Amino acid sequence: MKMWMRKTAVVLITIMTLGMYTPSVLLPTETEEHKGREDSDESVANAVSIADEVDEIDVTLEPDDDYFIRAMTEKAKEQTLTKLGPRIVNQVDDDFTEMILPKMEEVLEGILAEAGQDKLEYYGITEHPASGEGERIFNIHDYHKEQDIAKFHVRRENRPLEGYWFNFHYHLSDDSFEKHHLIGEIYWDKNMPPKWMA
């Protein structure tokens, strides 16, 4: 069960049982029992009315697809910035924010929307981007089927007479991760860029 569902269930159960359980240490003694009986009848009536009010509250435990997709895209952005590292981000942050990130979010939203609501709760973004010279930024993983759905990569390309470029792309499981789907490119410099996550 998802953590937020557990927390919601605990809160609802707590509200519904409010005042219905009294520890034995707090129970009235024989002499106090008679005069406390009126108070206890009143507290039981209050507890019942609180429970009725809770029943009237419309609580939907369905996951909010938009919230989930926004959380996934935020995690994707975080993973990408971690992958690039502070030295690269300082130089390409504006280009990344304007050109790459919107397209990456669009692709990610499309993949997640295509999955459908019943599969969406099993999807997650893998941690630990590849450091050094590796291309992997993150994978979208289906934890129910234990397989990757999409792989997002960034590759360094040294083009003669131009310099270094960062090529952002993704692969899909539909074609066994063979085809490169371009997200965009950012120019670095004529000098070799630092290693990922540096």
LOBA-100128 format. One record per residue: residue number from 0; residue in three letters; x negated, y, z of N, C-alpha, C in turn. Coordinates in steps of 0.2 Angstrom, whole numbers, plus 5000, padded with zeros to 4 digits. Atoms other than C-alpha are relative to their C-alpha. Example, Ala and Ser with C-alpha at 12.3 -4.5 7.8 and 13.67 -1.06 7.14 Angstrom:
+------+------+------+------+------+------+------+------+------+------+------+
| resi | resn |  nxx |  nyy |  nzz | caxx | cayy | cazz |  cxx |  cyy |  czz |
+------+------+------+------+------+------+------+------+------+------+------+
|    0 |  ALA | 4996 | 4994 | 5000 | 4938 | 4978 | 5039 | 4996 | 5006 | 5000 |
|    1 |  SER | 5004 | 4994 | 4999 | 4932 | 4995 | 5036 | 5004 | 5005 | 5003 |
+------+------+------+------+------+------+------+------+------+------+------+
# end
This chain:
+------+------+------+------+------+------+------+------+------+------+------+
| resi | resn |  nxx |  nyy |  nzz | caxx | cayy | cazz |  cxx |  cyy |  czz |
+------+------+------+------+------+------+------+------+------+------+------+
|    0 |  MET | 4996 | 4994 | 5000 | 5000 | 5000 | 5000 | 4996 | 5006 | 5000 |
|    1 |  LYS | 5004 | 4994 | 5000 | 4993 | 5017 | 4996 | 5000 | 5004 | 5006 |
|    2 |  MET | 5001 | 4996 | 4994 | 4987 | 5028 | 5010 | 5005 | 5005 | 5001 |
|    3 |  TRP | 4995 | 4995 | 4999 | 4999 | 5042 | 5007 | 5007 | 4997 | 5002 |
|    4 |  MET | 4993 | 5003 | 4999 | 5014 | 5030 | 5007 | 5000 | 4997 | 5008 |
|    5 |  ARG | 5000 | 5002 | 4993 | 5008 | 5023 | 5024 | 5001 | 5006 | 5005 |
|    6 |  LYS | 5000 | 4994 | 4996 | 5006 | 5040 | 5031 | 5008 | 5003 | 5000 |
|    7 |  THR | 4993 | 4998 | 5001 | 5024 | 5045 | 5025 | 5004 | 4995 | 5004 |
|    8 |  ALA | 4996 | 5005 | 4997 | 5031 | 5029 | 5032 | 4999 | 5001 | 5008 |
|    9 |  VAL | 5001 | 4999 | 4993 | 5023 | 5032 | 5049 | 5004 | 5006 | 5003 |
|   10 |  VAL | 4996 | 4994 | 4998 | 5030 | 5050 | 5050 | 5007 | 4999 | 5000 |
|   11 |  LEU | 4993 | 5002 | 5000 | 5047 | 5044 | 5045 | 5003 | 4996 | 5006 |
|   12 |  ILE | 4998 | 5005 | 4994 | 5048 | 5030 | 5058 | 4999 | 5004 | 5006 |
|   13 |  THR | 5001 | 4996 | 4994 | 5041 | 5042 | 5071 | 5006 | 5005 | 5001 |
|   14 |  ILE | 4994 | 4995 | 5000 | 5055 | 5055 | 5067 | 5006 | 4996 | 5002 |
|   15 |  MET | 4994 | 5004 | 4999 | 5069 | 5041 | 5067 | 5000 | 4997 | 5007 |
|   16 |  THR | 5000 | 5003 | 4994 | 5064 | 5033 | 5083 | 4998 | 5005 | 5006 |
|   17 |  LEU | 5001 | 4994 | 4995 | 5061 | 5050 | 5092 | 5005 | 4999 | 5006 |
|   18 |  GLY | 4995 | 5000 | 4994 | 5068 | 5048 | 5110 | 5003 | 4993 | 5001 |
|   19 |  MET | 4997 | 5007 | 4999 | 5073 | 5030 | 5108 | 4996 | 4995 | 5004 |
|   20 |  TYR | 5005 | 5004 | 4996 | 5058 | 5022 | 5117 | 4998 | 5004 | 5006 |
|   21 |  THR | 5002 | 4997 | 4994 | 5054 | 5027 | 5134 | 4995 | 4995 | 5004 |
|   22 |  PRO | 5004 | 5005 | 4996 | 5039 | 5019 | 5143 | 5002 | 4999 | 5007 |
|   23 |  SER | 4997 | 5002 | 4993 | 5043 | 5010 | 5159 | 4998 | 5004 | 5006 |
|   24 |  VAL | 5003 | 4996 | 4995 | 5032 | 5021 | 5169 | 5005 | 5007 | 5001 |
|   25 |  LEU | 4996 | 4994 | 5000 | 5044 | 5036 | 5165 | 5007 | 4998 | 5001 |
|   26 |  LEU | 4993 | 5002 | 4999 | 5060 | 5026 | 5168 | 5002 | 5003 | 5007 |
|   27 |  PRO | 4997 | 4997 | 4993 | 5071 | 5034 | 5183 | 5000 | 4994 | 5005 |
|   28 |  THR | 4999 | 5005 | 4994 | 5071 | 5025 | 5200 | 5007 | 4999 | 5001 |
|   29 |  GLU | 4993 | 5002 | 4998 | 5087 | 5018 | 5208 | 5004 | 5007 | 5002 |
|   30 |  THR | 4996 | 4994 | 4997 | 5091 | 5035 | 5217 | 5001 | 5005 | 4994 |
|   31 |  GLU | 4999 | 4995 | 5006 | 5088 | 5046 | 5201 | 5004 | 4997 | 4994 |
|   32 |  GLU | 4996 | 5003 | 5005 | 5097 | 5034 | 5190 | 5007 | 5003 | 4999 |
|   33 |  HIS | 4993 | 4998 | 5001 | 5114 | 5040 | 5193 | 5001 | 5007 | 4998 |
|   34 |  LYS | 4999 | 4994 | 5002 | 5111 | 5058 | 5191 | 4996 | 5001 | 4993 |
|   35 |  GLY | 5003 | 4999 | 5006 | 5100 | 5055 | 5176 | 5004 | 4996 | 4994 |
|   36 |  ARG | 4996 | 5004 | 5005 | 5113 | 5044 | 5167 | 5003 | 5005 | 4995 |
|   37 |  GLU | 4997 | 4995 | 5005 | 5121 | 5060 | 5160 | 4995 | 5003 | 4995 |
|   38 |  ASP | 5005 | 4998 | 5004 | 5105 | 5066 | 5154 | 4998 | 4995 | 4994 |
|   39 |  SER | 5002 | 5005 | 5005 | 5101 | 5050 | 5145 | 5005 | 4999 | 4995 |
|   40 |  ASP | 4994 | 5000 | 5005 | 5118 | 5049 | 5137 | 4999 | 5006 | 4995 |
|   41 |  GLU | 5001 | 4995 | 5004 | 5114 | 5066 | 5130 | 4994 | 4999 | 4995 |
|   42 |  SER | 5006 | 5001 | 5004 | 5097 | 5061 | 5124 | 5001 | 4995 | 4995 |
|   43 |  VAL | 4998 | 5005 | 5005 | 5104 | 5046 | 5115 | 5004 | 5003 | 4995 |
|   44 |  ALA | 4995 | 4996 | 5006 | 5117 | 5057 | 5106 | 4995 | 5004 | 4996 |
|   45 |  ASN | 5004 | 4996 | 5004 | 5103 | 5069 | 5101 | 4995 | 4995 | 4995 |
|   46 |  ALA | 5004 | 5005 | 5004 | 5092 | 5054 | 5095 | 5004 | 4998 | 4994 |
|   47 |  VAL | 4995 | 5002 | 5005 | 5107 | 5048 | 5085 | 5001 | 5005 | 4994 |
|   48 |  SER | 4999 | 4994 | 5005 | 5110 | 5065 | 5077 | 4994 | 5001 | 4996 |
|   49 |  ILE | 5007 | 5000 | 5003 | 5091 | 5066 | 5073 | 5000 | 4995 | 4994 |
|   50 |  ALA | 5000 | 5006 | 5005 | 5092 | 5049 | 5064 | 5004 | 5001 | 4994 |
|   51 |  ASP | 4995 | 4998 | 5006 | 5107 | 5055 | 5054 | 4997 | 5005 | 4996 |
|   52 |  GLU | 5003 | 4995 | 5004 | 5098 | 5070 | 5049 | 4995 | 4998 | 4995 |
|   53 |  VAL | 5006 | 5003 | 5004 | 5083 | 5060 | 5043 | 5003 | 4996 | 4995 |
|   54 |  ASP | 4997 | 5004 | 5006 | 5094 | 5049 | 5033 | 5003 | 5004 | 4994 |
|   55 |  GLU | 4998 | 4995 | 5005 | 5101 | 5064 | 5024 | 4994 | 5003 | 4996 |
|   56 |  ILE | 5005 | 4997 | 5003 | 5084 | 5070 | 5019 | 4998 | 4996 | 4994 |
|   57 |  ASP | 5001 | 5004 | 5006 | 5080 | 5065 | 5001 | 4992 | 4999 | 5000 |
|   58 |  VAL | 5007 | 5001 | 5000 | 5063 | 5057 | 5002 | 4999 | 4995 | 4994 |
|   59 |  THR | 5002 | 5004 | 5006 | 5056 | 5050 | 4986 | 4993 | 4998 | 5001 |
|   60 |  LEU | 5006 | 5003 | 4999 | 5041 | 5038 | 4988 | 4996 | 4999 | 4993 |
|   61 |  GLU | 5003 | 5001 | 5007 | 5038 | 5038 | 4969 | 4994 | 5004 | 4999 |
|   62 |  PRO | 5006 | 4996 | 5001 | 5020 | 5044 | 4965 | 5002 | 5005 | 4994 |
|   63 |  ASP | 4999 | 4994 | 5005 | 5020 | 5061 | 4956 | 4995 | 4999 | 4995 |
|   64 |  ASP | 5004 | 5001 | 5006 | 5013 | 5058 | 4939 | 4995 | 5006 | 4999 |
|   65 |  ASP | 5003 | 4994 | 5001 | 5008 | 5076 | 4937 | 4994 | 5001 | 5005 |
|   66 |  TYR | 5005 | 5000 | 4995 | 4999 | 5076 | 4953 | 4994 | 4995 | 4999 |
|   67 |  PHE | 5005 | 5005 | 5001 | 4990 | 5060 | 4950 | 4995 | 5002 | 4994 |
|   68 |  ILE | 5004 | 4998 | 5006 | 4984 | 5066 | 4933 | 4996 | 5006 | 5001 |
|   69 |  ARG | 5004 | 4994 | 4998 | 4978 | 5083 | 4940 | 4994 | 4997 | 5005 |
|   70 |  ALA | 5005 | 5003 | 4995 | 4969 | 5073 | 4954 | 4994 | 4997 | 4996 |
|   71 |  MET | 5004 | 5004 | 5004 | 4961 | 5062 | 4941 | 4995 | 5005 | 4996 |
|   72 |  THR | 5003 | 4995 | 5004 | 4956 | 5077 | 4930 | 4995 | 5004 | 5004 |
|   73 |  GLU | 5005 | 4996 | 4995 | 4948 | 5086 | 4945 | 4994 | 4995 | 5001 |
|   74 |  LYS | 5006 | 5005 | 4999 | 4938 | 5070 | 4949 | 4996 | 4999 | 4994 |
|   75 |  ALA | 5004 | 5000 | 5006 | 4932 | 5069 | 4931 | 4996 | 5006 | 4999 |
|   76 |  LYS | 5004 | 4994 | 5000 | 4926 | 5087 | 4932 | 4995 | 4999 | 5005 |
|   77 |  GLU | 5005 | 5000 | 4995 | 4917 | 5084 | 4948 | 4995 | 4995 | 4998 |
|   78 |  GLN | 5005 | 5005 | 5002 | 4909 | 5068 | 4941 | 4995 | 5003 | 4994 |
|   79 |  THR | 5003 | 4998 | 5006 | 4904 | 5077 | 4925 | 4994 | 5005 | 5003 |
|   80 |  LEU | 5005 | 4995 | 4997 | 4896 | 5092 | 4935 | 4994 | 4996 | 5004 |
|   81 |  THR | 5005 | 5004 | 4996 | 4887 | 5079 | 4946 | 4995 | 4997 | 4995 |
|   82 |  LYS | 5005 | 5003 | 5006 | 4880 | 5070 | 4930 | 4996 | 5005 | 4998 |
|   83 |  LEU | 5004 | 4995 | 5003 | 4874 | 5086 | 4923 | 4994 | 5003 | 5005 |
|   84 |  GLY | 5005 | 4998 | 4995 | 4865 | 5091 | 4939 | 5000 | 5008 | 5000 |
|   85 |  PRO | 5000 | 4993 | 4999 | 4862 | 5109 | 4945 | 4996 | 5004 | 4995 |
|   86 |  ARG | 5004 | 4997 | 5005 | 4848 | 5113 | 4933 | 5003 | 5001 | 4994 |
|   87 |  ILE | 4997 | 4999 | 5006 | 4858 | 5110 | 4918 | 5007 | 5004 | 5000 |
|   88 |  VAL | 4993 | 4997 | 4999 | 4875 | 5116 | 4925 | 4998 | 5008 | 5000 |
|   89 |  ASN | 5001 | 4993 | 5000 | 4867 | 5133 | 4928 | 4999 | 5003 | 4993 |
|   90 |  GLN | 5001 | 4998 | 5006 | 4863 | 5135 | 4910 | 5006 | 4999 | 4995 |
|   91 |  VAL | 4994 | 5002 | 5005 | 4878 | 5127 | 4901 | 5007 | 5001 | 5003 |
|   92 |  ASP | 4993 | 5000 | 4996 | 4892 | 5130 | 4914 | 5005 | 5004 | 4996 |
|   93 |  ASP | 4995 | 4997 | 5004 | 4901 | 5143 | 4903 | 5003 | 4996 | 4994 |
|   94 |  ASP | 4998 | 5004 | 5006 | 4901 | 5133 | 4887 | 5004 | 4993 | 5002 |
|   95 |  PHE | 4996 | 5006 | 4998 | 4906 | 5117 | 4897 | 5007 | 5002 | 5002 |
|   96 |  THR | 4994 | 4998 | 4998 | 4920 | 5126 | 4905 | 5005 | 5002 | 4995 |
|   97 |  GLU | 4996 | 4997 | 5006 | 4927 | 5134 | 4889 | 5001 | 4995 | 4995 |
|   98 |  MET | 4999 | 5005 | 5006 | 4924 | 5120 | 4876 | 5001 | 4993 | 5002 |
|   99 |  ILE | 5000 | 5007 | 4999 | 4921 | 5103 | 4884 | 5006 | 4998 | 5005 |
|  100 |  LEU | 4995 | 5002 | 4995 | 4932 | 5103 | 4900 | 5007 | 5000 | 4998 |
|  101 |  PRO | 4993 | 5001 | 5002 | 4949 | 5107 | 4892 | 5001 | 4994 | 4995 |
|  102 |  LYS | 4999 | 5006 | 5005 | 4946 | 5094 | 4878 | 5000 | 4993 | 5004 |
|  103 |  MET | 5001 | 5006 | 4996 | 4940 | 5081 | 4891 | 5007 | 4999 | 5004 |
|  104 |  GLU | 4994 | 5000 | 4996 | 4956 | 5085 | 4902 | 5006 | 4998 | 4995 |
|  105 |  GLU | 4995 | 5002 | 5005 | 4967 | 5083 | 4886 | 5000 | 4993 | 4999 |
|  106 |  VAL | 5001 | 5007 | 5001 | 4960 | 5066 | 4882 | 5002 | 4996 | 5006 |
|  107 |  LEU | 4998 | 5004 | 4994 | 4961 | 5060 | 4900 | 5007 | 5000 | 5001 |
|  108 |  GLU | 4993 | 5000 | 4999 | 4979 | 5066 | 4901 | 5003 | 4995 | 4995 |
|  109 |  GLY | 4997 | 5004 | 5005 | 4983 | 5057 | 4885 | 4999 | 4993 | 5002 |
|  110 |  ILE | 5001 | 5007 | 4998 | 4975 | 5041 | 4891 | 5005 | 4998 | 5006 |
|  111 |  LEU | 4996 | 5002 | 4994 | 4984 | 5041 | 4908 | 5007 | 5000 | 4998 |
|  112 |  ALA | 4993 | 5000 | 5002 | 5001 | 5046 | 4900 | 5002 | 4994 | 4996 |
|  113 |  GLU | 4999 | 5006 | 5004 | 4999 | 5032 | 4888 | 5001 | 4994 | 5004 |
|  114 |  ALA | 5000 | 5006 | 4996 | 4997 | 5020 | 4902 | 5007 | 4998 | 5003 |
|  115 |  GLY | 4993 | 5001 | 4997 | 5014 | 5023 | 4909 | 5000 | 5000 | 5007 |
|  116 |  GLN | 5000 | 4999 | 4993 | 5020 | 5025 | 4926 | 4998 | 4994 | 5004 |
|  117 |  ASP | 5001 | 5006 | 4997 | 5020 | 5007 | 4931 | 4992 | 4998 | 5001 |
|  118 |  LYS | 5007 | 5002 | 5000 | 5001 | 5005 | 4927 | 4996 | 5006 | 5003 |
|  119 |  LEU | 5003 | 4994 | 4998 | 4996 | 5023 | 4933 | 4997 | 4999 | 5007 |
|  120 |  GLU | 5002 | 5001 | 4993 | 4994 | 5018 | 4951 | 4994 | 4996 | 5001 |
|  121 |  TYR | 5005 | 5005 | 5000 | 4981 | 5005 | 4947 | 4993 | 5003 | 4997 |
|  122 |  TYR | 5005 | 4997 | 5004 | 4970 | 5017 | 4937 | 4995 | 5005 | 5005 |
|  123 |  GLY | 5005 | 4996 | 4996 | 4954 | 5026 | 4945 | 4994 | 5002 | 4996 |
|  124 |  ILE | 5007 | 4997 | 5003 | 4938 | 5035 | 4940 | 4995 | 4997 | 5004 |
|  125 |  THR | 5006 | 5003 | 4997 | 4922 | 5025 | 4944 | 4996 | 5006 | 5003 |
|  126 |  GLU | 5005 | 4995 | 4997 | 4909 | 5034 | 4955 | 4993 | 4998 | 4997 |
|  127 |  HIS | 5007 | 5001 | 5002 | 4891 | 5035 | 4952 | 4998 | 5001 | 4992 |
|  128 |  PRO | 5002 | 4999 | 5007 | 4887 | 5043 | 4935 | 4992 | 4997 | 4999 |
|  129 |  ALA | 5007 | 5002 | 5001 | 4871 | 5036 | 4927 | 4995 | 5006 | 5000 |
|  130 |  SER | 5005 | 4995 | 4999 | 4855 | 5046 | 4932 | 4995 | 4999 | 4994 |
|  131 |  GLY | 5006 | 5000 | 5005 | 4839 | 5049 | 4922 | 5002 | 5001 | 4993 |
|  132 |  GLU | 4999 | 4999 | 5007 | 4842 | 5046 | 4904 | 5007 | 4996 | 4998 |
|  133 |  GLY | 4993 | 5004 | 5001 | 4859 | 5035 | 4905 | 5005 | 5005 | 4997 |
|  134 |  GLU | 4995 | 4996 | 5002 | 4874 | 5041 | 4896 | 5006 | 5001 | 5004 |
|  135 |  ARG | 4994 | 5001 | 4997 | 4888 | 5036 | 4907 | 5002 | 5006 | 5005 |
|  136 |  ILE | 4997 | 4995 | 4995 | 4898 | 5050 | 4916 | 5005 | 4997 | 5005 |
|  137 |  PHE | 4995 | 5004 | 4996 | 4913 | 5040 | 4922 | 5004 | 4995 | 4996 |
|  138 |  ASN | 4996 | 5004 | 5004 | 4924 | 5026 | 4917 | 5007 | 5000 | 5003 |
|  139 |  ILE | 4993 | 5001 | 4997 | 4943 | 5025 | 4919 | 5001 | 4992 | 5000 |
|  140 |  HIS | 5000 | 5007 | 4998 | 4945 | 5008 | 4927 | 5007 | 4998 | 5002 |
|  141 |  ASP | 4994 | 5002 | 4997 | 4961 | 4998 | 4929 | 4998 | 4994 | 5005 |
|  142 |  TYR | 5002 | 5004 | 4994 | 4959 | 4990 | 4946 | 5004 | 4994 | 5000 |
|  143 |  HIS | 4995 | 5006 | 5000 | 4974 | 4978 | 4943 | 4997 | 4995 | 4996 |
|  144 |  LYS | 5003 | 5005 | 5005 | 4966 | 4970 | 4928 | 4993 | 4999 | 5000 |
|  145 |  GLU | 5008 | 5000 | 5000 | 4948 | 4973 | 4933 | 4997 | 5001 | 4994 |
|  146 |  GLN | 5004 | 4998 | 5006 | 4943 | 4981 | 4917 | 5000 | 5007 | 4999 |
|  147 |  ASP | 5000 | 4993 | 5002 | 4938 | 4997 | 4910 | 5005 | 5002 | 4994 |
|  148 |  ILE | 4996 | 4998 | 5005 | 4950 | 5007 | 4899 | 4997 | 5005 | 4995 |
|  149 |  ALA | 5004 | 4995 | 5004 | 4939 | 5021 | 4893 | 4994 | 5002 | 5004 |
|  150 |  LYS | 5007 | 4999 | 4998 | 4921 | 5026 | 4895 | 4998 | 5007 | 4998 |
|  151 |  PHE | 5002 | 4993 | 5002 | 4916 | 5045 | 4895 | 4992 | 5000 | 5001 |
|  152 |  HIS | 5007 | 5000 | 5001 | 4898 | 5048 | 4890 | 4997 | 5007 | 4998 |
|  153 |  VAL | 5003 | 4994 | 5003 | 4886 | 5062 | 4887 | 4993 | 4998 | 4998 |
|  154 |  ARG | 5006 | 5003 | 5002 | 4871 | 5059 | 4876 | 4995 | 5006 | 4998 |
|  155 |  ARG | 5005 | 4995 | 5002 | 4855 | 5070 | 4873 | 4998 | 4999 | 4993 |
|  156 |  GLU | 5003 | 5001 | 5007 | 4851 | 5073 | 4854 | 4995 | 5005 | 4999 |
|  157 |  ASN | 5005 | 4996 | 5002 | 4835 | 5080 | 4848 | 5000 | 5001 | 4993 |
|  158 |  ARG | 4999 | 4999 | 5007 | 4839 | 5087 | 4831 | 4994 | 5004 | 4997 |
|  159 |  PRO | 5006 | 4997 | 5003 | 4824 | 5092 | 4820 | 5002 | 5007 | 4998 |
|  160 |  LEU | 4999 | 4993 | 5001 | 4822 | 5111 | 4819 | 5005 | 5004 | 5004 |
|  161 |  GLU | 4994 | 4997 | 4996 | 4837 | 5114 | 4830 | 4999 | 5000 | 5007 |
|  162 |  GLY | 5001 | 5000 | 4993 | 4832 | 5108 | 4847 | 5005 | 4994 | 5003 |
|  163 |  TYR | 4996 | 5005 | 4997 | 4842 | 5098 | 4860 | 5007 | 5002 | 5001 |
|  164 |  TRP | 4993 | 4999 | 4999 | 4861 | 5096 | 4861 | 5002 | 4995 | 5004 |
|  165 |  PHE | 4997 | 5005 | 4996 | 4872 | 5087 | 4873 | 5007 | 4999 | 4996 |
|  166 |  ASN | 4994 | 5003 | 5004 | 4885 | 5076 | 4864 | 5005 | 4997 | 5005 |
|  167 |  PHE | 4995 | 5003 | 4995 | 4901 | 5073 | 4875 | 5004 | 4996 | 4996 |
|  168 |  HIS | 4995 | 5005 | 5003 | 4911 | 5058 | 4869 | 5003 | 4995 | 5004 |
|  169 |  TYR | 4997 | 5005 | 4996 | 4921 | 5044 | 4875 | 5001 | 4994 | 4995 |
|  170 |  HIS | 4999 | 5007 | 5003 | 4924 | 5025 | 4870 | 5007 | 4997 | 5003 |
|  171 |  LEU | 4993 | 5003 | 4998 | 4941 | 5016 | 4871 | 4999 | 4992 | 5000 |
|  172 |  SER | 5000 | 5008 | 4999 | 4944 | 4997 | 4876 | 5003 | 4998 | 4993 |
|  173 |  ASP | 4997 | 5003 | 5006 | 4955 | 4996 | 4860 | 4996 | 4998 | 4995 |
|  174 |  ASP | 5005 | 5002 | 5005 | 4940 | 4995 | 4849 | 4994 | 4997 | 5003 |
|  175 |  SER | 5006 | 5003 | 4997 | 4929 | 4986 | 4861 | 4994 | 5005 | 5002 |
|  176 |  PHE | 5005 | 4994 | 4998 | 4920 | 5003 | 4866 | 4995 | 5001 | 4994 |
|  177 |  GLU | 5004 | 4999 | 5005 | 4912 | 5003 | 4849 | 5000 | 5007 | 4997 |
|  178 |  LYS | 5000 | 4994 | 5003 | 4918 | 5019 | 4841 | 4999 | 5006 | 5005 |
|  179 |  HIS | 5001 | 4994 | 4996 | 4912 | 5036 | 4847 | 5006 | 5005 | 4998 |
|  180 |  HIS | 4994 | 4995 | 5000 | 4927 | 5049 | 4850 | 4997 | 5006 | 5002 |
|  181 |  LEU | 5003 | 4994 | 4998 | 4919 | 5066 | 4850 | 5005 | 5005 | 5004 |
|  182 |  ILE | 4997 | 4995 | 4995 | 4924 | 5078 | 4864 | 4997 | 5007 | 4998 |
|  183 |  GLY | 5003 | 4994 | 5002 | 4912 | 5092 | 4859 | 4992 | 5000 | 5002 |
|  184 |  GLU | 5007 | 5000 | 4999 | 4894 | 5097 | 4859 | 4998 | 5007 | 5003 |
|  185 |  ILE | 5003 | 4994 | 4997 | 4883 | 5110 | 4869 | 4993 | 5000 | 4998 |
|  186 |  TYR | 5007 | 4999 | 5002 | 4867 | 5117 | 4863 | 4996 | 5001 | 5007 |
|  187 |  TRP | 5004 | 4999 | 4994 | 4853 | 5116 | 4876 | 4994 | 5005 | 4999 |
|  188 |  ASP | 5005 | 4996 | 5001 | 4837 | 5123 | 4870 | 4995 | 4996 | 4995 |
|  189 |  LYS | 5005 | 5004 | 5004 | 4821 | 5119 | 4859 | 4996 | 4995 | 5005 |
|  190 |  ASN | 5004 | 5004 | 4995 | 4813 | 5112 | 4875 | 5004 | 4995 | 5003 |
|  191 |  MET | 4997 | 5006 | 4998 | 4817 | 5095 | 4882 | 5004 | 5002 | 5007 |
|  192 |  PRO | 4996 | 4999 | 4994 | 4831 | 5096 | 4895 | 4998 | 4996 | 5006 |
|  193 |  PRO | 5002 | 5005 | 4994 | 4828 | 5089 | 4913 | 5005 | 4994 | 5000 |
|  194 |  LYS | 4996 | 5006 | 5000 | 4835 | 5072 | 4917 | 5006 | 5001 | 5003 |
|  195 |  TRP | 4993 | 4999 | 4997 | 4853 | 5070 | 4922 | 4999 | 5000 | 5008 |
|  196 |  MET | 4999 | 5000 | 4993 | 4857 | 5074 | 4940 | 4994 | 5003 | 5003 |
|  197 |  ALA | 5006 | 4997 | 4997 | 4841 | 5084 | 4942 | 5001 | 5007 | 5003 |
+------+------+------+------+------+------+------+------+------+------+------+
# end
